[in-house]
Amino acid sequence: MSLRPLIRGWPWLAGVLLLAIAAAILAGALAQRRTIAQQQIEVTQDARLRAALLDSEIARFRLLPLTLANDRDISAAIAGTGAARPALNRKLEALARVTGAPAIYVVGPDGWSIAASNWRSPRAFVGIDYHSRPYVRQAEARGEGSHFAIGSVSQRPGLYLAARTATGGVTVIKLEFDRIERAWARSGGISFVQDARQRILVTSRPGWRFATVTRGTAPARRTVALVPLGDGRVRIGGARASYVAQMVPVSQPGWQLVQMRPVDRAVAAARLFAAAAAGASVLALGVIAWAMRQRVLATRRRTAELEAAVAERTADLRREAAERALSDARGAELREALRQANRLASLGQITASVAHETAQPVAAIRTYAETSRMLLDRDEPDEVRANLRTIAQLADRVGVVTAQLRAFSRRQTDELRPVSLAEVIDGALLIVREQLKDAVLDRPAIDPALMVVGGKVRLEQVLVNLVQNALDALAGRAERRITLTLVEEESRVRLRVADTGPGIDPAIAAGLFTPFNTSRAAGLGLGLVIAQDIMTDLGGWLHHLPSAGGAVFEIGMRRA
């Protein structure tokens, strides 16, 4: 390989090297910030866990003084009854052994202790004047008290929890945190609890107890100075090691837990790794870029060949696009032809539906007209007028049915409203009244106040269709009976139409509700289809029910 390209490219390589150094410095700084931020998150979580441990320790004993406030043995001991105080000593001793409390004692109304759990110890808390203790004064004044201090007898620090008794005394429990402090020390880092005056009370470093925490330099002897470094870290006084520190509240009023973790080693490792990775990446990219630059010249020689190939391929794509456009146009023509055929088929079905639905009222009009002619011959004008009114109603019904069937063809539904089921049945039977003269109709007595959700004319259409089908099935039968049965439920109403005909032919039973499926020579096979669609639109149903004899259909309606 010739060295001439390398010699010509030395300024490029020098620039890449400088860029790699700058990237390493920047990556190290960013890694330091990310590491400190992550350490702060982890320290916060650690502080919350340690605060929870401390809270649970305090919560174990906080209610115990209140529980003992009304203890009868304590009241008897304060009153000086018989051997009450020795008995109370033994009781407190057993209670301290069960709960794990370092000390439990009772202070009388005069401020002198009268019983203690450590009554057997040479340093027993019995017979000591506690009236000046802050926690005793707080309990006497407010009912409860707490104070952290070093015991005057035991010389051990602890938290004193006190509660006033019903007889004027004070029950006190002392908590010591040696176990928690040892656990904190084993877990690493520095943990301490400070009160409202920044005085350290509980700590993993016993030498810091009762020292005051300050921010910045502090010449005082009993202080712990935390010096901020400006990037989220702090130092302890003039020490070189840095920490991240987070503070969380504790359940004890005025207390806060501070958790500190050393981060110098983690920051140094993160900076080193990030700087090395960034520098190596920039160098690798620089070398790759230089190599690619050398290939550019070779690539240019192939440009002419590629341009020729692209031009040829472009011509092929244009031909393919023209053929595809022609194919899409033909497909659009075929789809439009299919839509036109579908519209013509729908138009034929709607026309057949109109003829089927208007045949019944037209036949009734013809029957009433013929009856009226005979009534005129008999000179009965009142009956003729009644028939003419009925003919007018039927003519109106033909118009309504035609309009509804046209709307049905567009899959539109009228506004649903409550209608009287009794009026629906009366209106339907009015249309087929003449045909029912040769049959027996059993209908239930229906409360006029029984309302269902639907449209009156559309429900009449369904019922007329079922009754007409039943009458057709009874043709030539010895027993011609149609039975209407009503079943009322809480939210539904079921109306069943049964006849004594031959029943449904098994050959058409499976497709009973499909268009043009009929066993009658003159039937269109649309009546049940339209009726079922009407009931579906009204939120109900139309079913064929199995029966041992004759046909049974059920109309289901929503109760209004």
ChimeraX attribute file (.defattr): number of C-alpha atoms within 10 A of each C-alpha:
attribute: neighborCount
match mode: 1-to-1
recipient: residues
	/A:1	4
	/A:2	6
	/A:3	7
	/A:4	8
	/A:5	10
	/A:6	12
	/A:7	10
	/A:8	10
	/A:9	11
	/A:10	11
	/A:11	11
	/A:12	13
	/A:13	17
	/A:14	11
	/A:15	11
	/A:16	21
	/A:17	17
	/A:18	14
	/A:19	16
	/A:20	24
	/A:21	18
	/A:22	16
	/A:23	21
	/A:24	24
	/A:25	19
	/A:26	17
	/A:27	22
	/A:28	24
	/A:29	17
	/A:30	16
	/A:31	21
	/A:32	23
	/A:33	17
	/A:34	15
	/A:35	19
	/A:36	22
	/A:37	16
	/A:38	12
	/A:39	21
	/A:40	22
	/A:41	14
	/A:42	15
	/A:43	21
	/A:44	20
	/A:45	15
	/A:46	18
	/A:47	23
	/A:48	20
	/A:49	12
	/A:50	22
	/A:51	23
	/A:52	15
	/A:53	14
	/A:54	20
	/A:55	15
	/A:56	13
	/A:57	15
	/A:58	19
	/A:59	13
	/A:60	13
	/A:61	17
	/A:62	19
	/A:63	13
	/A:64	18
	/A:65	22
	/A:66	20
	/A:67	12
	/A:68	20
	/A:69	22
	/A:70	14
	/A:71	13
	/A:72	14
	/A:73	17
	/A:74	30
	/A:75	22
	/A:76	17
	/A:77	22
	/A:78	24
	/A:79	14
	/A:80	12
	/A:81	11
	/A:82	10
	/A:83	10
	/A:84	18
	/A:85	22
	/A:86	15
	/A:87	16
	/A:88	23
	/A:89	25
	/A:90	17
	/A:91	17
	/A:92	22
	/A:93	21
	/A:94	13
	/A:95	15
	/A:96	19
	/A:97	13
	/A:98	9
	/A:99	11
	/A:100	12
	/A:101	17
	/A:102	15
	/A:103	22
	/A:104	25
	/A:105	26
	/A:106	33
	/A:107	29
	/A:108	24
	/A:109	18
	/A:110	12
	/A:111	20
	/A:112	18
	/A:113	23
	/A:114	25
	/A:115	30
	/A:116	29
	/A:117	26
	/A:118	20
	/A:119	20
	/A:120	13
	/A:121	10
	/A:122	7
	/A:123	10
	/A:124	17
	/A:125	26
	/A:126	20
	/A:127	14
	/A:128	13
	/A:129	15
	/A:130	18
	/A:131	18
	/A:132	9
	/A:133	13
	/A:134	17
	/A:135	23
	/A:136	28
	/A:137	20
	/A:138	17
	/A:139	22
	/A:140	21
	/A:141	11
	/A:142	11
	/A:143	18
	/A:144	21
	/A:145	20
	/A:146	22
	/A:147	16
	/A:148	18
	/A:149	17
	/A:150	14
	/A:151	13
	/A:152	9
	/A:153	10
	/A:154	10
	/A:155	9
	/A:156	11
	/A:157	20
	/A:158	20
	/A:159	21
	/A:160	24
	/A:161	26
	/A:162	33
	/A:163	29
	/A:164	29
	/A:165	27
	/A:166	15
	/A:167	17
	/A:168	17
	/A:169	26
	/A:170	34
	/A:171	28
	/A:172	28
	/A:173	24
	/A:174	21
	/A:175	22
	/A:176	19
	/A:177	18
	/A:178	16
	/A:179	9
	/A:180	17
	/A:181	19
	/A:182	14
	/A:183	13
	/A:184	19
	/A:185	16
	/A:186	10
	/A:187	12
	/A:188	12
	/A:189	17
	/A:190	17
	/A:191	25
	/A:192	24
	/A:193	23
	/A:194	24
	/A:195	19
	/A:196	10
	/A:197	10
	/A:198	18
	/A:199	21
	/A:200	24
	/A:201	23
	/A:202	26
	/A:203	25
	/A:204	22
	/A:205	14
	/A:206	15
	/A:207	9
	/A:208	18
	/A:209	19
	/A:210	20
	/A:211	18
	/A:212	20
	/A:213	18
	/A:214	16
	/A:215	13
	/A:216	16
	/A:217	14
	/A:218	16
	/A:219	9
	/A:220	11
	/A:221	8
	/A:222	15
	/A:223	20
	/A:224	22
	/A:225	21
	/A:226	21
	/A:227	19
	/A:228	17
	/A:229	12
	/A:230	7
	/A:231	11
	/A:232	16
	/A:233	22
	/A:234	23
	/A:235	19
	/A:236	17
	/A:237	19
	/A:238	11
	/A:239	8
	/A:240	10
	/A:241	14
	/A:242	21
	/A:243	25
	/A:244	25
	/A:245	23
	/A:246	21
	/A:247	19
	/A:248	16
	/A:249	18
	/A:250	21
	/A:251	14
	/A:252	15
	/A:253	10
	/A:254	12
	/A:255	19
	/A:256	20
	/A:257	23
	/A:258	23
	/A:259	27
	/A:260	23
	/A:261	21
	/A:262	19
	/A:263	20
	/A:264	17
	/A:265	11
	/A:266	13
	/A:267	20
	/A:268	15
	/A:269	16
	/A:270	22
	/A:271	24
	/A:272	17
	/A:273	15
	/A:274	22
	/A:275	24
	/A:276	18
	/A:277	17
	/A:278	21
	/A:279	23
	/A:280	17
	/A:281	15
	/A:282	20
	/A:283	19
	/A:284	14
	/A:285	14
	/A:286	19
	/A:287	15
	/A:288	12
	/A:289	13
	/A:290	16
	/A:291	11
	/A:292	12
	/A:293	12
	/A:294	12
	/A:295	11
	/A:296	10
	/A:297	10
	/A:298	10
	/A:299	12
	/A:300	11
	/A:301	10
	/A:302	10
	/A:303	11
	/A:304	11
	/A:305	10
	/A:306	12
	/A:307	11
	/A:308	11
	/A:309	11
	/A:310	12
	/A:311	11
	/A:312	11
	/A:313	12
	/A:314	12
	/A:315	11
	/A:316	11
	/A:317	12
	/A:318	11
	/A:319	11
	/A:320	12
	/A:321	12
	/A:322	11
	/A:323	12
	/A:324	12
	/A:325	11
	/A:326	12
	/A:327	12
	/A:328	12
	/A:329	12
	/A:330	12
	/A:331	12
	/A:332	12
	/A:333	12
	/A:334	12
	/A:335	12
	/A:336	12
	/A:337	12
	/A:338	12
	/A:339	12
	/A:340	12
	/A:341	12
	/A:342	11
	/A:343	12
	/A:344	12
	/A:345	11
	/A:346	14
	/A:347	13
	/A:348	10
	/A:349	16
	/A:350	18
	/A:351	14
	/A:352	14
	/A:353	23
	/A:354	17
	/A:355	12
	/A:356	16
	/A:357	20
	/A:358	18
	/A:359	13
	/A:360	18
	/A:361	22
	/A:362	17
	/A:363	16
	/A:364	21
	/A:365	21
	/A:366	12
	/A:367	16
	/A:368	19
	/A:369	17
	/A:370	12
	/A:371	14
	/A:372	20
	/A:373	13
	/A:374	13
	/A:375	17
	/A:376	13
	/A:377	9
	/A:378	9
	/A:379	11
	/A:380	13
	/A:381	13
	/A:382	11
	/A:383	14
	/A:384	19
	/A:385	13
	/A:386	13
	/A:387	20
	/A:388	16
	/A:389	12
	/A:390	18
	/A:391	20
	/A:392	13
	/A:393	14
	/A:394	21
	/A:395	17
	/A:396	13
	/A:397	17
	/A:398	19
	/A:399	12
	/A:400	15
	/A:401	19
	/A:402	18
	/A:403	13
	/A:404	18
	/A:405	21
	/A:406	16
	/A:407	13
	/A:408	18
	/A:409	15
	/A:410	11
	/A:411	10
	/A:412	12
	/A:413	13
	/A:414	13
	/A:415	8
	/A:416	14
	/A:417	13
	/A:418	15
	/A:419	20
	/A:420	19
	/A:421	25
	/A:422	16
	/A:423	16
	/A:424	20
	/A:425	18
	/A:426	12
	/A:427	19
	/A:428	20
	/A:429	19
	/A:430	17
	/A:431	24
	/A:432	19
	/A:433	14
	/A:434	14
	/A:435	16
	/A:436	18
	/A:437	9
	/A:438	13
	/A:439	15
	/A:440	13
	/A:441	16
	/A:442	13
	/A:443	13
	/A:444	11
	/A:445	9
	/A:446	13
	/A:447	10
	/A:448	11
	/A:449	10
	/A:450	16
	/A:451	19
	/A:452	22
	/A:453	20
	/A:454	26
	/A:455	20
	/A:456	20
	/A:457	16
	/A:458	20
	/A:459	24
	/A:460	22
	/A:461	22
	/A:462	21
	/A:463	22
	/A:464	24
	/A:465	21
	/A:466	23
	/A:467	23
	/A:468	18
	/A:469	15
	/A:470	25
	/A:471	21
	/A:472	13
	/A:473	20
	/A:474	22
	/A:475	13
	/A:476	9
	/A:477	11
	/A:478	9
	/A:479	13
	/A:480	19
	/A:481	19
	/A:482	24
	/A:483	17
	/A:484	18
	/A:485	15
	/A:486	16
	/A:487	10
	/A:488	11
	/A:489	10
	/A:490	7
	/A:491	10
	/A:492	15
	/A:493	21
	/A:494	18
	/A:495	18
	/A:496	21
	/A:497	22
	/A:498	24
	/A:499	26
	/A:500	20
	/A:501	22
	/A:502	13
	/A:503	19
	/A:504	18
	/A:505	12
	/A:506	9
	/A:507	10
	/A:508	13
	/A:509	13
	/A:510	10
	/A:511	12
	/A:512	21
	/A:513	22
	/A:514	16
	/A:515	15
	/A:516	16
	/A:517	19
	/A:518	21
	/A:519	14
	/A:520	10
	/A:521	6
	/A:522	7
	/A:523	12
	/A:524	17
	/A:525	20
	/A:526	21
	/A:527	25
	/A:528	22
	/A:529	17
	/A:530	21
	/A:531	24
	/A:532	19
	/A:533	18
	/A:534	23
	/A:535	19
	/A:536	14
	/A:537	17
	/A:538	22
	/A:539	14
	/A:540	20
	/A:541	18
	/A:542	23
	/A:543	15
	/A:544	16
	/A:545	12
	/A:546	12
	/A:547	12
	/A:548	8
	/A:549	13
	/A:550	17
	/A:551	22
	/A:552	23
	/A:553	19
	/A:554	19
	/A:555	22
	/A:556	21
	/A:557	24
	/A:558	19
	/A:559	20
	/A:560	15
